[in-house]
Amino acid sequence: MTFQKPNIGEMIFHHTGDSKFIELLWFGEKRLPGPWYIPGTHIDVSPTKHVVFMILAAFLVFLTIWYGGRQVDRRHREGRAPGGFGAAVEGLVLFVRNDVAIASIGHGGEVFAPYILTLFFFILYCNLLGLLPWGAAATGNIAVTAGLALTAFLTIEISGFRTLGPKGYLKTIVMVPPGMKGAGAVIMAIIMTPVELIGKLVKPFALTLRLFANMTAGHFVILALLGLIFIFGSWLVAAATVAFVVFMMLLELLVAFLQAYIFALLTSVFIGMMRHAH
């Protein structure tokens, strides 16, 4: 009986890609329900693997904030300082609220703190769930990161319009250097308006690609390294590969936190830049 080497490429894309199947620990791979079509169309809206893990991430965000808040509230009523899980959650919440949202957005930033906190914790849990052997990183799906970036884009533009007013918001599109008038102002407006419009679209595009690329690349590297064990079939290669994969997994753990922080920070910075365009 000959040992058949696994298809490494298929293994990588099976783990990182979306599908109608989900792994249930010891129960093996199960097909998700569906297809569910919108009446009168051929659009399938049945759940996929990434949808399931997004729902799980959203539930974990709710559970984390709810349970952490209850612990902090209980210890405050007892006249004691927060400790344990509640203290850890409170520390993260205060850091994101004060040092990311309010510090980057400026005056009025506390209004956007719940949204920035939701982004941070949701992306963090999506990233962490992708590190589980049977898990999947929904943030490794460009449709998911594009959806998150779209919410950021709408928040940035709508908040800017409400803060600056129609005339002030128009100035963020039709850009004329202060003091320039006449034909020079018209020429600059013609040149800079497309640049400003492109700049508005580049921000969510950059948020989309940065998160997607970083979360996908890490999984590709780890799975490719594990594939070396089957390609070479050497105990020495296996030992070295496993040691390096453990290091990469720890690095991916750091990346999971870092990418959630960067997405939340850049969204806050973009909101602040729009609200204080003057």
Disulfide bonds with the S-S distance in Angstrom:
none
